[in-house]
Amino acid sequence: MDIGSAVGRAQGVSETQLLELANYRDSDAFDETERMVLELATHMSGAPVSVPTALRESLRKRFDDAELVELAGSIAWENFRARFNRALGIAADGFCEGAFCALPAKAAALNDEAG
């Protein structure tokens, strides 16, 4: 589960961005395009999935069709992977050892409750 943070760091995601991920809407660590992409990921991660028309229109102004397909596909794949791992109880594997590993706010709260 920690591979996402490790891969992100390898692709240029800063430690500050990982720390600020839960507050991306208000954080100065993200630019407008990054906030739009994170907003799409947030909406695609809900159940049921509901992406506002205004967000889709904003994304179409920034990305061409091929880029949007790749972006939505990547988000969908990460959702699949995360839900698969959760369902089978697959835990972190040490990819973030010694570094910050971002957890979704909801997952972090569940981890705190469990103990």
Secondary structure per residue as TSV (DSSP state, phi and psi in degrees):
chain	resnum	aa	ss	phi	psi
A	1	M	-	360.0	-23.6
A	2	D	T	-85.5	-2.1
A	3	I	H	-64.2	-31.4
A	4	G	H	-59.4	-42.4
A	5	S	H	-67.7	-40.4
A	6	A	H	-65.2	-45.6
A	7	V	H	-64.3	-42.5
A	8	G	H	-57.7	-45.9
A	9	R	H	-61.2	-39.4
A	10	A	H	-65.5	-24.4
A	11	Q	T	-97.3	6.5
A	12	G	T	104.8	3.3
A	13	V	-	-71.2	127.4
A	14	S	-	-80.9	159.5
A	15	E	H	-59.2	-37.5
A	16	T	H	-61.8	-42.7
A	17	Q	H	-63.6	-40.2
A	18	L	H	-62.7	-42.9
A	19	L	H	-66.1	-33.3
A	20	E	H	-93.9	1.2
A	21	L	G	-53.9	-43.8
A	22	A	G	-65.6	-19.7
A	23	N	G	-114.6	30.5
A	24	Y	T	-56.2	-31.7
A	25	R	T	-62.6	-33.2
A	26	D	T	-109.6	-5.3
A	27	S	-	-82.2	139.9
A	28	D	T	-77.3	-4.3
A	29	A	T	-75.4	-11.7
A	30	F	S	-122.2	141.7
A	31	D	-	-88.0	178.7
A	32	E	H	-60.2	-42.9
A	33	T	H	-65.2	-43.6
A	34	E	H	-61.4	-39.7
A	35	R	H	-63.9	-40.4
A	36	M	H	-62.1	-43.9
A	37	V	H	-64.6	-43.2
A	38	L	H	-65.2	-34.2
A	39	E	H	-65.0	-42.4
A	40	L	H	-60.8	-45.8
A	41	A	H	-61.0	-39.5
A	42	T	H	-62.6	-46.4
A	43	H	H	-68.1	-36.7
A	44	M	H	-72.3	-18.0
A	45	S	T	-89.1	-9.2
A	46	G	S	-78.0	171.0
A	47	A	S	-135.4	113.6
A	48	P	S	-77.5	162.1
A	49	V	-	-68.9	131.6
A	50	S	-	-147.7	104.9
A	51	V	-	-104.7	118.4
A	52	P	-	-60.2	142.9
A	53	T	H	-55.9	-41.7
A	54	A	H	-60.8	-38.2
A	55	L	H	-67.3	-44.7
A	56	R	H	-58.7	-42.2
A	57	E	H	-64.4	-41.3
A	58	S	H	-63.8	-41.5
A	59	L	H	-64.7	-38.5
A	60	R	H	-65.8	-27.1
A	61	K	H	-74.2	-26.2
A	62	R	H	-96.7	-33.1
A	63	F	S	-122.9	146.3
A	64	D	-	-80.8	175.4
A	65	D	H	-58.1	-45.9
A	66	A	H	-62.1	-41.1
A	67	E	H	-65.4	-40.1
A	68	L	H	-65.3	-40.4
A	69	V	H	-62.9	-45.0
A	70	E	H	-64.2	-42.3
A	71	L	H	-62.8	-51.5
A	72	A	H	-64.1	-37.7
A	73	G	H	-63.7	-41.7
A	74	S	H	-64.6	-42.7
A	75	I	H	-64.3	-44.2
A	76	A	H	-61.8	-42.2
A	77	W	H	-62.3	-44.1
A	78	E	H	-64.3	-37.0
A	79	N	H	-63.4	-45.1
A	80	F	H	-58.1	-49.6
A	81	R	H	-61.1	-44.2
A	82	A	H	-65.8	-42.7
A	83	R	H	-69.2	-37.3
A	84	F	H	-60.9	-49.0
A	85	N	H	-61.1	-42.7
A	86	R	H	-62.4	-44.9
A	87	A	H	-61.2	-34.1
A	88	L	T	-97.8	3.7
A	89	G	T	69.4	26.6
A	90	I	-	-76.2	122.3
A	91	A	-	-100.9	179.0
A	92	A	-	-56.7	150.9
A	93	D	-	-121.5	19.4
A	94	G	S	87.0	10.2
A	95	F	T	-67.1	-24.5
A	96	C	T	-103.7	14.2
A	97	E	T	-52.3	124.9
A	98	G	T	82.4	2.2
A	99	A	S	-134.4	165.2
A	100	F	-	-71.6	137.9
A	101	C	-	-121.2	117.7
A	102	A	-	-73.1	132.9
A	103	L	-	-119.5	142.3
A	104	P	-	-57.7	145.6
A	105	A	H	-54.4	-42.4
A	106	K	H	-64.4	-43.7
A	107	A	H	-65.5	-39.3
A	108	A	H	-62.1	-41.3
A	109	A	H	-64.4	-41.0
A	110	L	H	-64.3	-39.2
A	111	N	H	-63.7	-39.1
A	112	D	H	-63.6	-41.0
A	113	E	H	-66.9	-36.8
A	114	A	H	-73.8	-24.8
A	115	G	-	115.7	360.0
